[in-house]
Amino acid sequence: MRIARFTTGEEPRYAIVDGDEGKEELVVLTGDPMYTPGTITDERIPLTDNVRLLAPVIPRSKVVCLGKNYAEHAAEIKARGPASEVPIIFLKPNTAVIGPDDPIVMPSYSEDVQVEAELAIVIGRVCRNVSPENAEDYIYGFTCANDVTARDLQRMEDQWFRAKAFDTSLPLGPWIETELAHDDVAIQARINGNVTVSGNSQDMILDVPNAIAMISEITTLLPGDVIITGTPAGVTRMQHGDVVEVEIEDIGTLRNPVIRRD
């Protein structure tokens, strides 16, 4: 089931996304289905230009990120050595989150801003010290993420905060898919229609259940928290005026324009 957060010019609402690609309708729900039982209403809205999809979740607490969780990507970025069995873990603030079609604003202090296409896990229940075998019980669903990165800063600094945490550095969307065979989905990024990142979630060093288990040993995960699981190889520099897409099999496509302000 696909759950979207949207607006038609008023307060954000939630809906089930129904229909095939290009013919989707929003079946409007009452409340926020992540926190309260969502009731289906009689209202159906075609997914047209009059509807603006928003980031499907704004993390109430944190976004936990896995760095260098694909061996080929770790080799290509040449930052802090090769990949290991334990990925680098870092945080992004919820102020980094934007939704579909919102502009990615490149920071003035970076000359090399790159796209990273990632599978994002949305947590549905309070999660602390869970086992890999039980981790699936704590997942609300999955969405597409773009871990936009100031690569020049990442290579220069031991801490990745300036490189990873700036406003607009985490597009999420277009919706949450609550049922996904996450261990084998294609992950792709495109810039102006040209494929850059291309890989599959089966190549993760730390898979979804083990990622949740490891992170839950460190910090309590709350409903609405997001884990982004790393990017396959192929990360590419973005330019002002580009349109970047992240597509994950059986979820959909997240699209954002790129701008640089003077």
N, C-alpha and C positions, 0 to 999 in steps of 0.2 A: 504494500500500500504506500502511495506517495502522499506526503503531508506537506502542504505549502503554507507559507505566511505571506500575506498580500495586502495591498491597499487599493482602493479605487478613489483615493483622495481623502478618505476619512481615517479613523483609527485602524491600526493593523488588525486583520482577522486571519483565521486559519481555515483551511479547506482540504478535502481529499481531492487529488488530481485524478480525473477520470478521462479516458479516451486515448486514442492513438496519437503519436507525434504529429503536431500540426493541427490537431482537432481536439485539443484538450479542453475540458470544462472543469471549473472549480465547484465542488459540492461543499457548500459552506457549512462550517461547524460552529457550535457555540463554545466559547471559552478557549483556553489553550490546552490542547489534548495531551501535552507532555505533563501537565500538572493536575488537570482535572479531567474527568470523563467527558470527552467531546461528544456532543449530540448532533447528529446529522439533521440539518434543516431542509426545508423544501427549496431553498434558494440555490440556483445553478447559474454560474456566470461563465460565459465563454472566455477562454484565455486569449484576450485580444490586446490591442494597443491601449485600451482603456484600463487595463489591469496592470499594476506594477508589482512584480514579485519582489519580496524583500528577503534578506538573509533568513533562512528558515529557522535559525536559532541564534539568539544573542546570549552567549554563555553568561550565566549569572555569577560564576566564580572564576573560571580560568580556561585557557586553551593550552593543553600539554602537547608538545611537539617532539617527534622523534627525528633526530638528525642522523644522516648517513645510515639509513635503514635499507638501502640498496647498494650492493658492493660497487656496481659500475658507476653510480652517481658519486660515491665517496672518492673513487679514483679520479673522476673528471674535475672535481672542484679543488682538490689538493689543499684541503683545509684541515689541519690538525691530524694528519696521518690517515691511514687506510681505515676501512670499516672494521668493526669488531663485533663480537657476539652481543655486546650490550651497546645499543645506539646512544648517541648523545641525546640528553633530554634538556629541553628548554621550554620557556613559557612565552606566550603572546598575550597581551591584554585584550579585553573585549572591545576596546576602542579601535583595535586594528580591523575589526570585522566590518565588511560591506556586503551588499547583496548583488544579485544579477544586474548587469547593465550599469551599476554604479562605477564611477571612474576610479581607477588606480592612479593615485597622485605620487609620482616619483619624488623622493626626498631630495632637497637641494644639495645635500652633502654627498651624494653618490653619483658617479658617472656610469655605473654598471649595475643596473637593476634587472633581475632575471625572474623568469616564471618557473615555478615548481608545481607540478600537477600531483595532487595527493588525495588519497582516500581518507575521508574524515569520519570518525566514529562519534556519534552523539550518545551520551550516557543518559539512561532513563531512571536509574535508582541510585540511592546512596551506596557507594561502592568503596569498601575498605578491606584490604587483605583477602581478596578473593583468589581462588585458584584458577588456573587456565581452564580447567574442566567446567567451572561454574560461571566463567566470565560472560558467556553469551546471555545469561539471565539479566545482565545489567545494561544491555545495549538497547537503546530506543530505536536507533536506525543509523543510516549512513548518508553522507552527502559528498559533493565535490568540494575540494579546497584548492586554493592557489596560495602557496606559502611564498609570497613575493619577497625577494631577498636582494638587499644591496650587497652584491657579491664582493665588491672591492673592500667594503668595510668588514665583511666576514673574514676575508683573508688577512686583514691587517690587525684585527683585534681578537683577543682571547675570548672575551665575552661577546655574545652575538646580539645583544639587546638593540644596539643602533641599527644593525643590519636587518633585524627581523621584526621589530616591534612597532615600527612607525605606523601612523594612521593610514588606513586603506591597504595595509599589507596582508590582509586575510579575507579575500572574497570567499564566500560560502554560498552554495546553492546548486541547482535552482530550487530544490526541495529535498525533503528527507525521504529516503526509501527505507521502509521498516523491515523489508524482507530482501536479503541479498546474500548470494553465495560468495561471500567476501574473499574466500581463499583462492579464487580464480576469476578475476575480472580484469579486462583490459583497461589501461590508464593512458590517456593521451593529452598532450597540450598542442595547440596550434597558435601561431601568430600570423594574422592576416590570411588564414586558411592553410598555411604551410605547417606540416607536422614538425614539431621540435622534440618534445618528450614522447616516448612510446615505450610502454612496458606492461607488466602484469603483476597483480598483487601477489601471485605465487612466488615471486622473486624477493619478497621481503625477507630480511634477516630475522626479524622478530615479527611473528604473525599477530593477527588481531587478538586472539585470546591471551597469548603470552604478553603482549603489550599492555593490555588492561591489567593483568595480574601484577606485572612488575611495577606499573605506575601506582596501583592501589596499595602497594607496600610502602610507597614514599609519601603519598598524600591522599586524603579522602577525596574521591570524585563525587560530585553532586549532580543531581538531575540538571540537564542542560549543559554540563561541561562537555568539551569537545577534545578529542585526541586526533591529531593529524599524524599520518603514519609514514611520512617520508616520500620522496619523489624518485622515480626511475631516472635513468640517465637521459641527457639531451637538453639540459637547462640552457636557455638562450636569452641573450640580452633583449630587452624591450626598448622601444623608442616612442617618443611623443607621437601620438596619432595612431599607434597600433591598436588592433583589436585582438585580445587574447581569449582563447577558449580552453577550458579544461573539460574533457569528456571522460566519463567513467561508464563502462558497460553496465547496462541494466539500471543506471540511475538517470543520467541525462547529461546536458551540456551547460556549463557555467560560462557566461560570456561577459567580458568587461573591456571598456576602452581604457587606453593609457594616456595620461597627460602629464606634462611637466609645466609647472607654473613658474613664471619669472620671479 
